Amino acid sequence: MGLGGHAEVYDGEMAALAMGIRLATGYARTTNISHLHFYADNSAAISSIADPKPTGGQQYAHTFHQLACTFLDSNPNNTISVKWCPGHSGIPGNERADRLAKRATDLSRTSPVGTTRTNAIRRSKITALKEWTKEWKRNPKEGWFAISDRIPPSLKPTKHARRLASRRELYGRVVQARTGHAYTGEFRRRFSFEPPHSCPCDDQTIETREHIITSCPRYEQHRFELRGVSPNLVLSVLAPYGRSK
């Protein structure tokens, strides 16, 4: 079955499982086979194939669900198992199935589905990211957030952000430091909040983001980590730190 070039490997796996159960149940009817086993290395396809609710590959899931229910209802001794197997681990049958699934995505369309939902979502995300990146590059980096606007647009959180997912307080403080929206004298003065606006270390110095990070003596013992990234503690260098770490 060809999927016409507007499909993903996920769709190929879903189509293969739907075709597999059609062939397997047809063969089982002519024999004494009552136990069917299906193996795939795509965990998303395995999670979706027996659930006909609206999602990517719904038509294949609906076919699988109907044929599975018909087979199971025909004999109380009949069973079906769908299991995950590791991909690219030297399992000959799985390696061949994986190659065929990828080939099916580029063959001329013979399936009942044209552009798949999964493919349409992927292409729309790519288009949105291209436009977003173009806009980001075109606009000058200025204003209150310019110091932290150094990380190119992405549809996924950075590795640094994912590492902080379980440390909400630290994540919040990193965001505050990057955007300047923190509980500092600089922020309070900007929005006409009541004093104090000065830093506790010196009544004459406004408590700014730059002062806290680069020179406030209260935090000197922690600056060795920042100097490992920028010896002179340049904020435009420190702001995107962690993006690829």
DRENDO-961643 format. One line per 8 residues: their letters; for each residue x, y, z of C-alpha. Coordinates in Angstrom, 2 decimals, decimal comma. Example, Ala and Ser with C-alpha at 12.3 -4.5 7.8 and 13.67 -1.06 7.14 Angstrom:
REM residues 2
as> 12,30:-4,50:7,80 | 13,67:-1,06:7,14 $
***
This chain:
REM residues 245
mglgghae> 0,00:0,00:0,00 | 1,40:3,40:-0,98 | 0,67:6,44:1,19 | 1,44:9,02:-1,46 | 4,30:11,03:0,03 | 2,10:13,01:2,43 | 2,38:10,66:5,39 | 4,73:9,93:8,26 $
vydgemaa> 6,39:6,70:9,38 | 3,76:6,58:12,16 | 1,08:6,38:9,45 | 3,01:3,59:7,73 | 3,12:1,64:10,99 | -0,60:2,18:11,56 | -1,42:1,09:8,01 | 0,80:-2,01:8,39 $
lamgirla> -0,99:-3,06:11,60 | -4,39:-2,59:9,94 | -3,30:-4,63:6,93 | -1,71:-7,22:9,18 | -4,85:-7,90:11,17 | -6,92:-8,15:7,98 | -4,56:-10,79:6,58 | -4,14:-12,57:9,92 $
tgyarttn> -7,85:-12,84:10,73 | -8,59:-13,96:7,18 | -5,99:-16,68:7,43 | -7,15:-17,66:10,94 | -10,67:-18,32:9,65 | -9,33:-21,05:7,33 | -7,20:-22,72:10,03 | -7,38:-23,62:13,69 $
ishlhfya> -5,39:-20,54:14,76 | -6,98:-18,75:17,71 | -4,10:-16,62:19,04 | -2,80:-13,64:17,03 | 0,35:-11,72:17,98 | 1,42:-8,38:16,48 | 4,75:-6,68:17,06 | 5,78:-3,09:16,21 $
dnsaaiss> 8,59:-0,80:17,28 | 6,48:2,35:17,19 | 5,03:2,81:20,67 | 2,71:5,62:19,53 | 1,15:3,34:16,90 | 0,70:0,56:19,45 | -1,02:2,96:21,85 | -3,40:4,19:19,15 $
iadpkptg> -4,14:1,20:16,95 | -6,86:-0,39:19,08 | -8,57:2,92:19,92 | -10,80:4,30:17,13 | -11,22:7,76:18,71 | -10,34:10,80:16,53 | -6,56:11,08:16,28 | -3,77:10,54:13,77 $
gqqyahtf> -4,30:7,32:11,80 | -7,94:7,08:12,91 | -9,09:5,20:9,82 | -6,47:2,49:10,30 | -7,29:2,28:14,01 | -10,99:1,94:13,19 | -10,25:-0,90:10,75 | -8,04:-2,65:13,30 $
hqlactfl> -10,65:-2,25:16,04 | -13,49:-3,62:13,91 | -11,56:-6,65:12,67 | -10,18:-7,37:16,15 | -13,64:-7,25:17,74 | -15,08:-9,49:15,02 | -12,30:-12,04:15,54 | -12,60:-12,00:19,33 $
dsnpnnti> -16,40:-12,21:19,29 | -16,37:-15,18:16,91 | -14,86:-17,52:19,50 | -14,39:-17,06:23,26 | -11,00:-18,81:22,99 | -9,61:-16,28:20,49 | -7,01:-13,81:21,74 | -5,03:-10,92:20,26 $
svkwcpgh> -1,87:-9,35:21,65 | -0,12:-6,26:20,35 | 3,40:-5,81:21,73 | 6,28:-3,43:21,38 | 9,66:-4,67:20,20 | 12,90:-2,66:20,13 | 13,72:-1,08:16,78 | 17,10:-1,38:15,07 $
sgipgner> 18,17:-4,19:17,35 | 18,94:-6,82:14,77 | 15,49:-8,43:14,67 | 15,27:-9,41:10,96 | 11,49:-9,29:10,60 | 11,22:-5,95:12,39 | 14,02:-4,40:10,37 | 12,29:-5,42:7,14 $
adrlakra> 8,92:-4,15:8,37 | 10,50:-0,83:9,32 | 12,03:-0,40:5,86 | 8,72:-1,25:4,18 | 6,82:1,22:6,39 | 9,22:4,01:5,39 | 8,99:3,07:1,72 | 5,20:3,09:1,87 $
tdlsrtsp> 5,18:6,77:2,84 | 6,71:7,70:-0,55 | 4,95:5,23:-2,87 | 2,13:6,44:-5,10 | -1,05:6,62:-3,07 | -3,23:3,53:-3,07 | -4,50:3,99:0,48 | -7,92:5,53:1,24 $
vgttrtna> -6,16:8,43:2,99 | -4,55:11,34:1,14 | -2,63:13,80:3,27 | -2,60:12,35:6,75 | -3,37:14,33:9,88 | 0,07:13,54:11,29 | 1,78:14,83:8,16 | -0,39:17,96:8,02 $
irrskita> 0,41:18,80:11,65 | 4,14:18,31:11,10 | 4,17:20,52:8,00 | 2,10:23,24:9,67 | 4,53:23,27:12,61 | 7,50:23,58:10,25 | 5,83:26,46:8,41 | 5,01:28,25:11,66 $
lkewtkew> 8,58:27,79:12,92 | 10,05:29,18:9,66 | 7,83:32,27:9,82 | 8,55:32,75:13,53 | 12,32:32,44:12,97 | 12,20:34,85:10,02 | 10,32:37,39:12,12 | 12,74:36,93:15,03 $
krnpkegw> 15,76:37,52:12,81 | 14,20:40,51:11,08 | 13,20:42,46:14,19 | 15,87:44,34:16,16 | 16,60:43,08:19,65 | 15,65:46,05:21,77 | 13,53:46,94:24,74 | 13,12:45,41:28,20 $
faisdrip> 13,51:41,80:27,03 | 16,33:42,35:24,52 | 19,01:41,06:26,89 | 17,41:37,62:27,02 | 16,12:37,49:23,43 | 19,13:35,56:22,18 | 17,70:32,06:21,83 | 16,29:31,26:18,35 $
pslkptkh> 12,62:30,20:18,27 | 11,88:26,54:18,91 | 8,74:24,43:19,08 | 10,20:22,37:21,89 | 11,63:23,38:25,25 | 15,42:23,49:25,43 | 17,36:20,77:27,23 | 18,12:23,31:29,94 $
arrlasrr> 14,41:24,01:30,45 | 13,58:20,30:30,55 | 16,21:19,75:33,24 | 14,53:22,42:35,35 | 11,03:20,97:34,91 | 11,10:19,36:38,34 | 12,64:22,45:40,01 | 9,86:24,97:39,65 $
elygrvvq> 11,27:27,61:41,99 | 14,63:27,64:40,23 | 12,95:27,66:36,82 | 10,83:30,63:37,89 | 13,88:32,55:39,07 | 15,72:31,88:35,80 | 12,75:33,24:33,85 | 12,57:36,29:36,14 $
artghayt> 16,28:36,95:35,66 | 16,03:36,69:31,90 | 12,93:38,87:31,51 | 13,60:41,37:34,30 | 10,19:40,72:35,82 | 11,56:39,95:39,26 | 11,04:41,25:42,76 | 13,80:43,85:42,48 $
gefrrrfs> 14,05:47,58:43,14 | 14,43:48,16:39,41 | 11,12:46,42:38,70 | 9,29:48,16:41,58 | 10,48:51,58:40,47 | 9,58:50,94:36,82 | 5,98:50,17:37,76 | 5,78:52,92:40,42 $
fepphscp> 5,62:50,52:43,34 | 6,52:51,66:46,80 | 10,19:51,72:47,88 | 12,64:50,37:48,69 | 14,24:50,54:45,25 | 17,82:50,38:46,45 | 19,81:47,20:47,04 | 20,20:46,02:50,64 $
cddqtiet> 23,96:46,03:50,10 | 24,06:49,80:49,44 | 21,32:52,38:49,97 | 22,65:54,45:47,06 | 22,56:51,65:44,45 | 19,36:50,71:42,65 | 18,74:46,98:42,89 | 18,92:46,12:39,18 $
rehiitsc> 19,22:42,77:37,48 | 22,72:43,65:36,30 | 23,83:44,73:39,78 | 22,57:41,48:41,36 | 24,29:39,28:38,77 | 27,57:41,15:38,30 | 28,51:43,14:41,40 | 26,30:42,77:44,48 $
pryeqhrf> 28,61:41,44:47,23 | 25,80:39,32:48,68 | 26,12:36,86:45,79 | 29,86:36,91:45,12 | 30,33:33,34:46,36 | 28,06:32,04:43,59 | 29,58:33,90:40,63 | 32,27:31,35:39,87 $
elrgvspn> 29,73:29,33:37,88 | 28,74:32,35:35,80 | 32,38:33,28:35,17 | 32,88:29,83:33,70 | 30,58:31,00:30,90 | 31,49:34,68:30,73 | 34,60:35,81:32,67 | 33,41:39,42:32,52 $
lvlsvlap> 29,80:38,50:33,40 | 28,32:39,95:30,21 | 24,54:39,63:30,49 | 23,94:39,10:26,78 | 26,26:36,09:26,98 | 24,80:34,72:30,21 | 21,15:35,13:29,19 | 20,98:32,23:26,70 $
ygrsk> 23,34:30,06:28,77 | 22,11:26,48:29,03 | 20,37:26,38:25,68 | 22,46:23,49:24,34 | 23,99:22,21:27,56 $
***
